[in-house]
Amino acid sequence: MGERATNGRGFVKPDIHVAQTLTEIKQLLAAHGLRPKHKFGQNFLHDGNHMARIMAAADLSPGDVVLEVGPGTGALTERLLDEGATVIASEIDTDLEPVLRGQLASAGDRFNLVMGDVLANKREINPALVAQINGRPFKLIANLPYNIASPLLANLVVDHPDMSDAVVMIQKEVADRLAADPGGKDYGPLGILIQALCEVRTVGTLPPACFWPPPKVASAVVHLRRRETPITDDPPALSNLLQTLFTKRRKQLGSILGRDTALPDGIDPNARPESLTVEQLVVLSRALAEKP
C-alpha cells in the first residue's frame, strides 16, 4: 500500500496501491480461480510506463468523473483514483466483481462499479451507467475490449456531449481509422464522424507484449478531445450521408447521388467520397438535408 501524500493540487491521495505488476495481476486472478477470458476480450495491460502515458494524456484533476470500461483487476483504476477522480466502472465479467471490490475497497464512494455490458445495444449506453453519470461532465479512460471500441466511441461522441475527453487503448487499426486523412484507405465513416466532433491525437503505440495474454495485433492509445465548436451541428445527417457514400467509396459522387443532384460550390461531382475533407462532407450533408 502507498503512503498518503498530496498530488500537488491540494488533494490528499488515499492509501491505494497504484502499480499492479504482471505477477500481481496473475496472483489476483489465481486467488479467485480465474484466468483471462477470450470471450470478453480480456487482455490485461501490465506495462506501467504506458499506463503513465494514459494518465498524462488524461490530465485529471481531483473531483473529475471518469467512465472506465473493462477495469479487469483494477490496475488502471487504482491510478485514476489516486489522482482524486470519481470512477464509474463498467465490468461485464461477474467473476471479477469480488476482485475489484476487494482491491478498491479503500476508495469508498469514489469507486462505483456497474456490472454488465457498457452497451445496452449498438446504439445505446447501459442506462445504469447513464444514471451513475447523472448529467455530470466526464472523461472516458479505459483499456477497451477491441470488439466494442468502435460502437462505444461513436455512441459517446455523438449522443453524450458531456463527455469532454476520451483516452483509450484500442486496436491500432481502429486508431488509424480515427485519425485518418482524406485519400487514404483508413479514411471512412467512423473517423470522419468523430473528427467532426473531436480533435483526435494518437498518444502512442504498444506491442502485444505489454498485455497478458498478448493480443495478436498491435494497440494504440488515442486521445479524443471534444471540439469547442464542432464542425457539424447535425451528426445524424452526416452519419447517414457517410453510410450512403462509403458503401460505394470507389464511385464518383455524381454516380452515387445522381447526376441531377445539385452539389454545393467547390464539390466536384466527379470526386470520390474518400477524397473529400471532413468540412466538405459536412457541407454536403447539410445541403442534402435542406433539400425539399
PAKE-393656 format. One line per field, with one value per residue (C-alpha): x, y negated, z negated; residue in one letter. Coordinates in nm, 4 decimals. Layout:
residues N
x	[X,...]
y	[Y,...]
z	[Z,...]
r	[A,...]
***
This chain:
residues 292
x	[0.0000,0.1227,0.1840,-0.0612,0.0638,-0.0632,-0.0592,0.0413,-0.3162,-0.4271,-0.5815,-0.4631,-0.4009,-0.5764,-0.3891,-0.4335,-0.1858,-0.1024,0.1258,-0.0034,0.2700,0.2090,0.2886,0.0346,-0.2351,-0.1803,-0.1855,-0.5091,-0.6826,-0.5376,-0.6565,-1.0121,-0.9536,-0.9638,-0.7800,-0.8289,-1.1440,-1.1211,-1.4984,-1.4750,-1.1660,-0.9586,-0.6003,-0.4704,-0.2400,0.0565,0.3105,0.3416,0.5108,0.2221,-0.0314,0.1578,0.1234,-0.2517,-0.2664,-0.0599,-0.2915,-0.5981,-0.4759,-0.7090,-0.7974,-0.9431,-1.3183,-1.3191,-1.5703,-1.4234,-1.6005,-1.3799,-1.4847,-1.3397,-1.1393,-1.0202,-0.8245,-0.8212,-0.4639,-0.5600,-0.8496,-0.6072,-0.4175,-0.7383,-0.8458,-0.5012,-0.5482,-0.8680,-1.1130,-1.4523,-1.4593,-1.7710,-1.6562,-1.8421,-1.7401,-1.9163,-1.7334,-1.9199,-1.6275,-1.4195,-1.6614,-1.5065,-1.1564,-1.2436,-1.4432,-1.1687,-0.8849,-1.0551,-1.2461,-1.0451,-1.1714,-1.5144,-1.7849,-1.5363,-1.5476,-1.8816,-1.8979,-2.1744,-2.1784,-2.2932,-2.2252,-2.1417,-2.3686,-2.7384,-2.7253,-2.5103,-2.6830,-2.7299,-2.5159,-2.6233,-2.8891,-2.7373,-2.4148,-2.6024,-2.7809,-2.4498,-2.3012,-2.6194,-2.5518,-2.2063,-1.9145,-1.6937,-1.3940,-1.3707,-1.0375,-1.0011,-0.8205,-1.1160,-1.2052,-1.1432,-1.4873,-1.6754,-1.4387,-1.5993,-1.9681,-1.8876,-1.6804,-1.9322,-2.2177,-2.0422,-1.9107,-2.2432,-2.5036,-2.3228,-2.1902,-2.0999,-1.8015,-1.5227,-1.2358,-1.1625,-0.8195,-0.8456,-0.6334,-0.7695,-0.6619,-0.4109,-0.6196,-0.9116,-0.6814,-0.5578,-0.9176,-0.9981,-0.7047,-0.7043,-0.6703,-0.8647,-0.7462,-0.6119,-0.7510,-0.8258,-1.0403,-1.4063,-1.7330,-1.6130,-1.3122,-1.4953,-1.7861,-1.5565,-1.3244,-1.6284,-1.6913,-1.3482,-0.9820,-0.8004,-0.4436,-0.2522,-0.0617,0.1469,0.1513,0.2064,0.3353,0.1421,0.3980,0.2525,-0.0558,-0.1349,-0.2201,-0.0633,-0.3173,-0.2442,-0.2437,-0.0712,-0.2530,-0.2556,-0.3588,-0.5794,-0.6935,-1.0238,-1.0949,-1.4369,-1.4185,-1.5386,-1.7074,-1.7985,-1.7636,-2.1162,-2.4291,-2.6218,-2.4305,-2.7212,-2.7397,-2.3626,-2.3715,-2.6497,-2.4582,-2.1373,-2.3138,-2.4551,-2.1264,-1.8765,-2.0622,-1.9609,-1.6411,-1.4728,-1.7565,-1.7945,-2.0309,-2.2485,-2.2944,-2.3832,-2.6146,-2.7486,-2.6163,-2.9085,-2.8255,-2.7067,-2.3876,-2.2512,-1.9863,-1.6396,-1.7577,-1.6851,-1.9451,-1.6570,-1.4797,-1.4828,-1.6084,-1.2691,-1.1167,-1.3469,-1.2387,-1.4439,-1.5531,-1.6669,-1.8644,-2.0364,-2.1278,-2.2633,-2.4651,-2.6149,-2.7087,-2.8728,-3.0603,-3.2054,-3.3351,-3.7176]
y	[0.0000,-0.3501,-0.6374,-0.9236,-1.2273,-1.5281,-1.5334,-1.8988,-2.0243,-2.0068,-1.6616,-1.4117,-1.0854,-0.7874,-0.4817,-0.2917,-0.0588,-0.2101,0.0213,0.3709,0.5765,0.8695,1.1049,0.9330,0.9413,1.3142,1.3677,1.1709,1.3787,1.7072,1.6323,1.6353,1.9310,1.7091,1.6703,1.4224,1.4923,1.4657,1.4199,1.0902,0.9740,0.9732,0.8644,0.7120,0.4128,0.4505,0.2033,-0.0740,-0.3167,-0.3041,-0.3386,-0.6505,-0.7849,-0.7284,-0.9176,-1.2050,-1.2383,-1.2201,-1.5234,-1.4554,-1.6932,-1.5940,-1.5523,-1.4610,-1.1942,-0.9065,-0.6293,-0.3201,-0.0226,0.3193,0.2403,0.6008,0.6288,0.2512,0.1740,-0.1441,-0.2162,-0.2499,-0.5198,-0.7064,-0.7010,-0.8081,-1.1301,-1.2069,-1.1045,-0.9502,-0.6334,-0.4758,-0.1366,0.0995,0.4662,0.7440,1.0350,1.1114,1.3243,1.0065,0.8306,0.9660,0.8923,0.5293,0.4690,0.6187,0.4394,0.0970,0.1069,-0.1823,-0.4182,-0.4328,-0.6088,-0.7347,-0.3890,-0.2921,0.0487,0.1322,0.4974,0.5596,0.4649,0.0989,0.1108,0.1863,0.2293,0.0912,-0.2477,-0.2934,-0.3066,-0.0916,-0.3021,-0.2120,-0.3875,-0.6902,-0.7097,-0.6957,-0.9732,-1.1722,-1.4513,-1.5363,-1.6169,-1.3087,-1.1538,-0.8045,-0.6486,-0.2787,0.0161,0.1008,0.4511,0.4415,0.5693,0.2723,-0.0164,-0.1477,-0.1445,-0.2703,-0.5671,-0.6609,-0.6480,-0.8504,-1.1143,-1.1670,-1.1132,-1.2104,-1.5664,-1.5729,-1.3507,-1.6056,-1.3667,-1.0030,-0.8499,-0.4900,-0.1901,-0.0359,0.1790,-0.0154,0.0475,-0.1375,-0.4146,-0.4619,-0.4952,-0.7570,-0.9784,-0.9148,-1.1949,-1.2140,-0.9892,-0.7023,-0.3522,-0.4124,-0.7202,-0.6355,-0.6979,-0.6319,-0.8624,-1.1354,-1.1425,-1.1562,-1.4160,-1.6364,-1.6491,-1.5884,-1.6615,-1.3286,-1.2632,-0.9361,-0.9247,-0.6169,-0.2577,0.0590,0.4016,0.7137,0.7864,0.5026,0.7180,1.0529,1.2574,1.0775,0.9985,1.0889,0.7248,0.4001,0.1466,-0.2312,-0.4964,-0.7667,-1.0937,-1.2415,-1.5946,-1.7402,-2.0482,-2.3728,-2.4418,-2.1180,-2.1052,-1.9642,-2.0565,-1.7615,-1.4362,-1.2098,-1.3789,-1.3454,-0.9815,-0.8982,-1.0591,-0.8763,-0.5406,-0.6193,-0.7392,-0.4966,-0.1799,-0.2891,-0.4732,-0.3991,-0.5528,-0.9202,-1.1400,-1.2007,-0.8274,-0.7691,-1.0674,-1.1009,-1.3252,-1.5631,-1.6290,-1.9878,-1.9872,-2.2785,-2.5018,-2.3506,-1.9892,-1.8102,-1.5517,-1.3525,-1.3267,-1.0092,-1.0198,-0.9343,-1.2494,-1.4925,-1.6616,-1.6408,-2.0013,-1.9289,-1.6254,-1.8317,-2.0996,-1.8309,-1.6648,-1.9981,-2.0819,-1.7450,-1.7597,-2.1000,-1.9765,-1.9714]
z	[0.0000,0.0807,-0.1584,-0.1936,-0.0064,0.1848,0.5628,0.5800,0.6212,0.2607,0.2826,0.0222,0.2008,0.0438,-0.0680,0.2589,0.4246,0.7640,0.9584,1.0263,1.1876,1.4196,1.1319,0.9077,1.1762,1.2203,0.8434,0.8013,1.0656,0.9410,0.5871,0.7268,0.9585,1.2679,1.5958,1.8827,2.0850,2.4618,2.4997,2.3113,2.4965,2.1782,2.2413,1.9184,1.9626,1.7259,1.8638,1.6056,1.8441,2.0887,1.8095,1.7031,2.0600,2.0435,1.7159,1.8534,2.1540,1.9287,1.7285,1.4358,1.1573,0.8190,0.8490,1.2187,1.3127,1.5147,1.7004,1.7192,1.9289,1.8544,1.5388,1.5072,1.1819,1.1282,1.2348,1.4207,1.1842,0.8931,1.0784,1.1622,0.8002,0.6856,0.8850,0.6949,0.9661,0.9071,1.1172,1.2658,1.3900,1.6201,1.5990,1.7895,1.6219,1.2989,1.1765,1.1446,0.9100,0.5859,0.7183,0.7880,0.4717,0.2582,0.4335,0.4316,0.1028,-0.0413,0.2310,0.0710,0.2688,0.5278,0.6887,0.8413,1.0069,1.2537,1.3504,1.7055,2.0665,2.1252,2.4297,2.3960,2.7754,3.0574,3.0306,2.6581,2.3428,2.0474,1.8671,1.5293,1.6308,1.7618,1.4261,1.2390,1.4528,1.3865,1.6348,1.4999,1.7306,1.7582,1.9310,2.0777,1.9772,2.0472,2.1987,2.4225,2.5362,2.9098,3.0080,2.8583,2.9282,3.2476,3.1442,2.7940,2.9121,3.1808,2.9311,2.6625,2.9018,3.0803,2.8074,2.4866,2.5223,2.1523,2.2386,2.2769,2.3484,2.4200,2.3623,2.4727,2.5561,2.8764,3.1675,3.3800,3.6897,3.5292,3.4082,3.7651,3.8839,3.6204,3.7190,4.0966,4.3516,4.6800,4.9603,4.7506,4.7144,4.3448,4.4121,4.3580,4.1706,3.8146,3.8297,4.0219,3.7781,3.4767,3.6332,3.6983,3.3235,3.1651,3.2107,3.2497,3.1355,3.1263,2.7958,2.8768,2.9927,2.7909,2.8875,2.7822,2.5083,2.2965,2.2331,2.0771,2.2634,2.5607,2.8365,3.1970,3.3069,3.2126,2.9959,2.9691,2.7199,2.8709,2.7158,2.8344,2.7133,2.7867,3.0073,2.8518,3.1853,3.3663,3.7433,3.7723,3.5812,3.7262,3.6644,3.7721,4.1137,4.1558,4.0454,4.2927,4.5784,4.4885,4.4902,4.8347,4.9812,4.8344,4.9257,5.2790,5.1943,5.5295,5.7314,5.8156,5.6172,5.9205,5.9728,5.6082,5.5553,5.9085,6.1842,6.1436,5.7763,5.7261,5.5214,5.3154,5.4681,5.4512,5.4507,5.7777,5.8871,6.0368,5.7000,5.4953,5.1350,4.9891,5.1428,4.9602,4.6391,4.3219,4.3777,4.7347,4.6249,4.3559,4.6120,4.8437,4.5688,4.4699,4.8289,4.8899,4.5585,4.6572,4.9938,5.0092]
r	[M,G,E,R,A,T,N,G,R,G,F,V,K,P,D,I,H,V,A,Q,T,L,T,E,I,K,Q,L,L,A,A,H,G,L,R,P,K,H,K,F,G,Q,N,F,L,H,D,G,N,H,M,A,R,I,M,A,A,A,D,L,S,P,G,D,V,V,L,E,V,G,P,G,T,G,A,L,T,E,R,L,L,D,E,G,A,T,V,I,A,S,E,I,D,T,D,L,E,P,V,L,R,G,Q,L,A,S,A,G,D,R,F,N,L,V,M,G,D,V,L,A,N,K,R,E,I,N,P,A,L,V,A,Q,I,N,G,R,P,F,K,L,I,A,N,L,P,Y,N,I,A,S,P,L,L,A,N,L,V,V,D,H,P,D,M,S,D,A,V,V,M,I,Q,K,E,V,A,D,R,L,A,A,D,P,G,G,K,D,Y,G,P,L,G,I,L,I,Q,A,L,C,E,V,R,T,V,G,T,L,P,P,A,C,F,W,P,P,P,K,V,A,S,A,V,V,H,L,R,R,R,E,T,P,I,T,D,D,P,P,A,L,S,N,L,L,Q,T,L,F,T,K,R,R,K,Q,L,G,S,I,L,G,R,D,T,A,L,P,D,G,I,D,P,N,A,R,P,E,S,L,T,V,E,Q,L,V,V,L,S,R,A,L,A,E,K,P]
***
